Amino acid sequence: MGARAPRSPLVDSVSPRRGARFDLTGRVALITGASRGLGAAIARAFSQAGADLILWARDLPALQRQAAQLPRPIRHLIQRVDVTQPAVVRRALRQALRRVGRVDVLVNNAGIWDGDAAIRLSRRAWDRVVATDLTSVFFVSQAVAPSMMRQRYGKIINLASTSGLMALPEGAAYGTVKAGLMHLTRILAVEWGPYGIRVTGIAPGLFRTDMTRDLLADRRWSRRRRAELPLRRFGEPDDLGGLAVFLASSASDHITGQTIVIDGGASLTT
């Protein structure tokens, strides 16, 4: 458990920084699952916007490679963290706060798919998806929130999915968890809003990442699905960066509890 929250919440009516509204200079952002895919893309976008970064992932060599490619020599801290292990999370966060001093933005991005037809879905697969994609989000957020409460300002961004909005085959675990994550986002926004913490979500559609490589390798399916999309293309990881920067910046300070879909219009035609 983290430190106890203050007894009397007090909302800061303005951001602790003023100036360029999409500028993250001086902000410290913690990103989970930052070694590849959407997490790495968000790290690049935050780096370009001037943020200092704390990057978490289980694959330390991959994380180090991503950090070496960041576009600006902004201060960053790299930590090997399995977000499904609460003790590991608490220890890493204590180390990060000693080094960096605070966390202004938390991006809960770490996640897995592990899909199968509901009739075949194993208990082990179900538990892995729930632990990684939902339970870890709650406990990482719970660990980070007290420091945000003390400074009376913070942004938490949860990576959901359009799978939580649509009933897709083989998505019993993943889709159910992502739907739950969207509701968790709303509940945390209500509970933590009085302390100045904004909690929002991003629901990507089909993006080209390691998680979707096998699916997109089916060229016949890819051509057919792409032709059905209003924008006629799948998402690329860097398509997510602008939205993530917006939600992390003071430009979105009056938005909380909302999950924004970014899918090229796919959910409009499915």
VENSUL-V399918 format. One record per pair of residues at least 12 apart in sequence whose ideal C-beta (glycine too) atoms are under 6 Angstrom apart, sorted by the first residue. I is the first residue (numbers start at 0). J is the second residue. D is the distance in whole Angstrom. If there is no record, write none. Layout:
# VENSUL-V399918
<<I:J:D> <I:J:D>>
This chain:
# VENSUL-V399918
<<1:142:5> <1:145:4> <2:145:4> <4:148:5> <5:148:6> <8:193:4> <8:194:5> <9:151:6> <10:193:6> <10:195:5> <11:151:4> <11:152:5> <11:195:5> <14:249:4> <14:252:6> <15:152:5> <20:248:6> <20:249:5> <20:250:4> <21:248:5> <21:250:5> <22:49:6> <23:45:6> <23:48:4> <23:49:5> <23:50:4> <24:49:3> <26:50:5> <26:103:4> <26:104:6> <27:51:5> <27:99:5> <27:101:6> <27:102:6> <27:103:5> <28:45:5> <28:50:5> <28:52:6> <28:104:4> <29:53:4> <29:102:5> <29:105:5> <30:42:5> <30:54:6> <30:106:4> <31:55:5> <31:82:5> <31:107:6> <31:108:5> <31:109:4> <32:56:6> <32:108:4> <32:109:3> <33:54:4> <33:56:5> <34:56:4> <34:58:5> <34:61:4> <34:62:4> <34:65:6> <35:209:5> <36:208:4> <36:209:6> <36:236:6> <37:108:6> <37:236:5> <37:239:6> <38:108:4> <39:65:5> <40:236:4> <40:237:5> <40:239:6> <40:240:6> <41:106:6> <41:243:5> <44:240:3> <44:243:6> <44:244:5> <46:69:4> <46:70:6> <46:71:5> <46:73:5> <47:70:5> <48:244:5> <51:73:6> <51:74:5> <52:75:4> <53:76:5> <53:95:5> <54:77:5> <55:78:5> <55:80:4> <57:81:5> <59:79:4> <62:77:5> <76:95:6> <76:98:6> <78:91:5> <82:109:5> <82:135:4> <82:139:6> <83:130:5> <83:131:6> <83:135:5> <85:138:5> <88:139:6> <88:142:6> <89:142:6> <92:142:5> <101:146:6> <102:143:5> <102:146:6> <104:154:5> <104:247:5> <105:143:5> <105:155:5> <106:156:5> <107:136:4> <107:157:5> <108:158:5> <110:131:6> <110:132:4> <111:131:5> <112:173:6> <112:210:5> <113:127:6> <113:128:5> <114:169:4> <114:170:6> <114:173:6> <115:169:6> <116:169:6> <117:171:4> <120:171:6> <125:172:5> <128:172:4> <128:173:6> <128:176:6> <129:176:6> <132:176:5> <133:176:5> <133:179:5> <133:180:6> <136:157:6> <140:155:6> <147:196:5> <148:194:4> <151:195:4> <152:195:4> <153:196:4> <154:197:5> <154:247:5> <155:198:5> <156:199:6> <156:246:5> <157:180:6> <157:184:5> <157:200:5> <158:201:6> <159:177:5> <159:180:5> <159:181:5> <159:200:5> <159:202:4> <159:258:5> <160:177:4> <160:202:6> <161:202:5> <161:204:5> <161:262:5> <161:266:5> <162:174:4> <162:177:5> <163:177:3> <163:178:4> <163:181:5> <165:269:6> <181:200:6> <181:258:5> <184:198:5> <184:200:4> <184:258:6> <185:256:5> <188:255:4> <188:256:3> <192:255:6> <197:255:4> <198:255:6> <199:246:5> <199:257:6> <200:258:3> <201:259:6> <202:258:5> <202:260:5> <203:261:5> <204:262:3> <204:265:4> <205:233:5> <206:234:4> <207:233:6> <207:235:6> <227:268:6> <228:263:5> <228:265:5> <229:264:3> <230:263:4> <230:264:6> <242:261:6>>
